[in-house]
Amino acid sequence: MKLNALLLVAALSTAGSVQAQTPPSGGSPPSSDRQAAHAAVLQACDADIKSLCADKQGRDLMMCLHSNTDKLSAGCKDAMSKLHRPATPAAQPQ
């Protein structure tokens, strides 16, 4: 009985973490490289986040860091430079 309950909890935990990684727009989840770069930004920018963007989370946090680039530490700026935006198709000439 305890084993069944443990398996149920593990299954629900896994399903929740997968759902949390799926973008709300229905697009594909970020690549593992992008996830690693994002984690590196959060680690390198910890002090900057606490001093400049403490009340922000998620996308708002990243926008706050981008808007305060001139105030970021060198390590944070370096990590941010490795977090590339997704490529957009080039505009077609008319």
N, C-alpha and C positions, 0 to 999 in steps of 0.2 A: 504494500500500500504506500509506504513512504517513497519507494522507488518510482512509482507512478506519479506521485506528486512532484518529486524532484525532476522527472523528465518533462512534466507539463510546465514547470517554472522555467526550465532551460529552453524549451521550445518557444515559449512566449517571450523570453528575454531576447532570443536570437531574432525572432520576427520583429520585435520592436526596434532593435538596432538596425536591421535592414531597412525598415520603413523610415527611420530617422535619417538615413543616408540618401534616400530617394528624393530628388528635387521635387518641390510641389508643382512645378510647371509640367510634370509628366515627362521631362527630358531624361536623358541617360544620366546616371550618377557620375560624379567627377572621377577622373582617372586616379589611379593610386599615386602617380607622380604629383598630381595637383593636390591630393589630400595630404601627402607628405610635405609639400611646399607650404601648404596652409598651416599645418601643425608646426613647422619650423618658424613661421611668422609669429604664431601665438607664443612660442617659447622665447624667441629672440626679442620680441616686442613687449614682454611682460611688464617691465617697468614703465615703458611708454604708454601702454594701455592703462595702467593704474593712474598715471599722472594726467593723461590727455583725454582718455576715452572710457573712463571707469563706468559710466552709466550706459554704455552701448553694448550690444550683443549682435552676433551674426553679421549680416550684410551691413548694418549700421556701424558696427565696429570697424569693418574694413574700410568703409567710406570715411570714417573719422580719421583713421590712420593715413589714408590717402590725402585728406584735406589738411593734415598737419605734417606733411613730409619734411618741411623745413625745420621742424622741431624734434624729429625722430633721432634716436641714437644711431651711430654708424652701423651697429650690428642689425638693428631693426631695418634700416634702409637697405642693407645688403639682402636680408631675407625677403623683403618686399620686392626687390628687383628680380628675384627668382620666381615669384608668383605671377606667371604670365596670364594675361587674359586669353580667353579662347579666341582662336583665329576667326576672323570674319571674312567672308568672301569679298574679293576685290570688286569694286564698282565696275560695271560694264559700260564702256563708252557707247554713246548713242549716235 
